[in-house]
């Protein structure tokens, strides 16, 4: 699979799918692994050309000790898009949605549209408390607890019940998947520094903001605040919890298709 080498030498992994149609970049959330998008890829690849990227510090990309920040992930992504040299529709989920905000604000002209799913533009007190606690679990080496909490926060109860064995396997593999823990913790803490709410009115291109009705990690109010700050942004609510693109990919895929159908090239 292809890799892109960032300006500082960090190897960024990405994959492509589909041979025709609009070009679309999919940016995953905090887990940083593009395989999160597998269900959405299956639904879109017949008539879209997809690029699925892993963040630095996660997935199959290099995991340098630091620094780690959302603007740095956005810089990596912008450099990849400049190499591709063709405007794309950007879809970012959660942390990927924060990356999308930075791309729109700090790297204008690279995207035809932005779809921002289950994200935030400014951390509130609840967000800060939750993500500080998650970082502290990693800093204490409590990888299994961190992973169990992720499942509870990101899935609906029925999904937890139906996939107990699969999720427990992920708990057992968490220490390996999250290593090195200092990098994983730094990536959690970088979320607390993302504050672009006051800048969002400067975004003038087509934007769709998606919220999941049962999302307790980034509740719909945080997504609604993004939509309300961006002039002309569309706001869509889909079923599911925070991991809705993974568990219910048809909701996001349908919302994306409907949205880009309104975007003029």
C-alpha positions in Angstrom: 0.0 0.0 0.0 1.2 3.6 -0.7 2.9 5.8 1.9 3.5 9.5 2.0 6.5 11.0 3.7 5.8 14.2 5.6 8.2 17.1 5.7 9.8 15.9 8.9 10.3 12.3 7.6 7.3 10.8 9.3 5.8 8.1 7.0 2.0 8.5 6.6 0.1 5.5 5.5 -2.9 5.8 3.1 -4.9 3.6 0.9 -7.1 4.1 -2.2 -10.3 2.5 -3.4 -12.6 3.0 -6.4 -11.7 3.9 -10.0 -14.2 6.5 -11.0 -16.3 9.4 -9.7 -15.6 12.3 -7.3 -12.4 12.0 -5.3 -13.0 11.8 -1.5 -10.6 11.9 1.4 -11.7 10.0 4.6 -10.0 11.1 7.9 -10.5 8.8 10.9 -11.0 9.8 14.5 -8.7 9.5 17.5 -7.8 5.9 16.8 -6.2 7.3 13.7 -6.6 4.1 11.7 -8.2 4.3 8.3 -9.7 0.8 8.6 -12.4 2.5 10.7 -13.9 3.5 7.4 -14.2 0.0 5.9 -18.0 0.0 5.8 -18.3 3.5 4.3 -15.6 2.5 1.7 -17.7 -0.5 0.7 -20.7 1.7 0.2 -19.0 4.4 -1.8 -16.2 2.8 -3.8 -18.3 1.8 -6.8 -18.8 5.5 -7.8 -16.2 7.4 -5.8 -12.4 7.5 -5.8 -11.5 7.2 -2.1 -8.3 8.1 -0.2 -8.2 6.8 3.4 -5.4 8.1 5.5 -4.0 7.0 8.9 -2.8 9.8 11.3 0.8 10.1 12.3 1.2 8.4 15.6 -1.5 5.8 14.9 -2.7 3.1 12.6 -0.1 2.0 10.1 1.7 5.3 10.0 5.0 6.0 11.9 4.6 6.8 15.6 7.3 9.4 16.4 7.6 10.6 20.0 6.2 14.1 19.2 5.1 16.7 19.1 1.5 15.8 18.3 -1.2 18.2 17.5 -4.2 18.5 15.3 -2.6 21.2 13.2 0.3 18.9 12.5 -2.0 16.1 11.3 -3.7 18.7 9.1 -0.3 19.7 7.7 0.4 16.1 6.9 -3.0 15.8 5.2 -2.6 19.0 3.3 0.8 17.9 2.0 -0.7 14.7 0.8 -3.5 16.5 -1.0 -1.0 18.8 -2.7 0.9 15.8 -4.0 -2.4 14.3 -5.3 -3.0 17.7 -7.0 -6.7 17.4 -7.4 -9.4 19.0 -5.2 -11.3 16.5 -3.0 -14.4 16.2 -0.9 -13.1 15.9 2.7 -14.9 13.7 5.3 -13.6 13.8 8.8 -15.0 12.0 11.8 -14.4 13.1 15.4 -10.7 14.1 15.6 -10.8 13.8 11.8 -13.5 16.4 11.9 -11.2 18.7 13.9 -8.5 18.1 11.3 -11.1 19.0 8.6 -11.8 22.3 10.3 -8.1 23.2 10.3 -7.8 22.2 6.7 -10.7 24.5 5.8 -9.2 27.4 7.8 -5.5 27.1 7.3 -5.2 25.3 4.0 -7.9 26.8 1.8 -8.4 25.7 -1.8 -7.6 22.0 -1.3 -11.1 20.8 -0.9 -14.4 21.0 -2.8 -16.4 20.5 0.4 -16.2 19.3 4.0 -18.3 16.8 5.9 -17.6 17.0 9.6 -19.0 14.1 11.6 -19.4 13.9 15.4 -16.8 16.5 16.2 -16.2 19.6 18.3 -14.7 23.1 17.8 -14.1 24.0 21.4 -13.8 21.7 24.4 -16.4 22.3 27.1 -15.9 21.3 30.8 -17.4 17.8 30.3 -15.1 17.2 27.2 -12.0 18.4 29.1 -12.8 16.2 32.1 -13.5 13.1 30.0 -10.4 13.4 27.8 -8.1 14.3 30.7 -9.3 11.1 32.3 -8.7 9.0 29.2 -5.2 10.4 28.9 -4.5 9.7 32.5 -5.5 6.0 32.0 -2.9 5.7 29.2 -0.3 7.5 31.3 -0.9 5.0 34.1 -0.5 2.1 31.7 -4.2 1.1 32.1 -4.7 0.1 28.5 -7.4 -2.5 29.1 -9.5 0.0 31.2 -9.0 2.6 28.5 -10.2 0.3 25.8 -13.3 -0.9 27.8 -14.2 2.7 28.5 -13.8 3.5 24.8 -16.3 0.7 24.0 -18.8 2.1 26.5 -18.5 5.6 25.3 -18.6 4.9 21.6 -21.1 2.1 21.1 -24.8 1.7 21.8 -25.7 -0.9 24.5 -27.2 -3.3 22.0 -24.0 -3.4 20.1 -22.0 -4.1 23.2 -24.2 -7.0 24.1 -24.1 -8.5 20.6 -20.3 -8.1 20.1 -19.0 -9.0 23.6 -16.4 -11.5 22.4 -15.1 -9.2 19.6 -14.8 -6.2 21.9 -13.1 -8.3 24.6 -10.5 -9.4 22.1 -9.8 -5.7 21.4 -9.4 -5.1 25.1 -6.8 -7.9 25.2 -5.0 -6.4 22.2 -5.1 -2.8 23.5 -1.5 -2.7 24.9 -0.1 -3.7 21.6 -2.4 -1.5 19.5 -1.9 1.6 21.6 1.9 1.4 22.0 3.9 3.5 22.6 1.6 4.7 25.3 3.3 8.1 25.6 2.4 8.8 22.0 -1.2 7.6 22.5 -1.6 9.8 25.6 -0.1 12.8 23.8 -2.6 12.3 21.0 -5.5 12.3 23.5 -4.2 15.5 25.1 -3.8 17.3 21.8 -7.6 17.3 21.5 -7.9 19.6 24.5 -5.9 22.3 22.6 -8.3 22.3 19.6 -10.2 25.6 19.8 -11.3 27.0 16.4 -14.9 27.9 17.2 -14.3 31.7 16.8 -12.6 31.1 13.4 -15.3 28.9 11.9 -17.3 31.9 10.4 -14.4 32.4 8.0 -15.2 29.1 6.2 -17.0 29.9 3.1 -17.1 26.6 1.1 -19.8 23.9 1.3 -19.9 22.2 4.7 -22.1 19.5 6.1 -22.0 18.7 9.9 -23.3 15.3 11.0 -24.3 14.3 14.5 -25.3 10.9 15.9 -28.4 11.0 18.0 -27.0 8.7 20.8 -23.5 10.0 20.8 -22.3 10.5 24.4 -18.6 11.0 23.6 -19.1 14.1 21.4 -22.8 14.9 22.0 -24.9 16.5 19.2 -24.7 19.9 20.9 -21.0 20.1 20.1 -21.7 19.3 16.4 -24.6 21.7 16.3 -22.3 24.5 17.5 -20.0 23.9 14.5 -22.9 24.0 12.1 -24.2 27.2 13.7 -20.8 28.9 13.4 -20.2 28.2 9.7 -22.3 30.3 7.3 -24.6 28.1 5.3 -23.6 24.8 6.8 -26.0 21.9 6.6 -26.8 20.0 9.8 -27.8 16.3 9.7 -28.6 13.9 12.5 -28.1 10.2 11.9 -28.9 7.1 14.1 -26.3 5.6 16.3 -23.6 6.4 18.8 -20.1 7.9 18.3 -18.8 5.1 16.2 -21.7 5.3 13.8 -19.5 5.3 10.6 -18.1 2.0 11.7 -21.4 0.4 13.0 -24.0 2.1 10.8 -22.0 3.2 7.7 -25.2 3.5 5.6 -26.3 6.6 7.5 -23.1 8.6 6.9 -22.7 7.3 3.3 -26.3 8.4 2.5 -25.9 11.8 4.1 -22.6 12.3 2.2 -24.1 11.3 -1.2 -27.0 13.7 -0.7 -24.7 16.5 0.4 -22.2 16.4 -2.5 -25.0 16.1 -4.9 -25.7 19.8 -4.0 -22.0 20.9 -4.4 -21.1 22.5 -7.7 -17.6 21.5 -9.0 
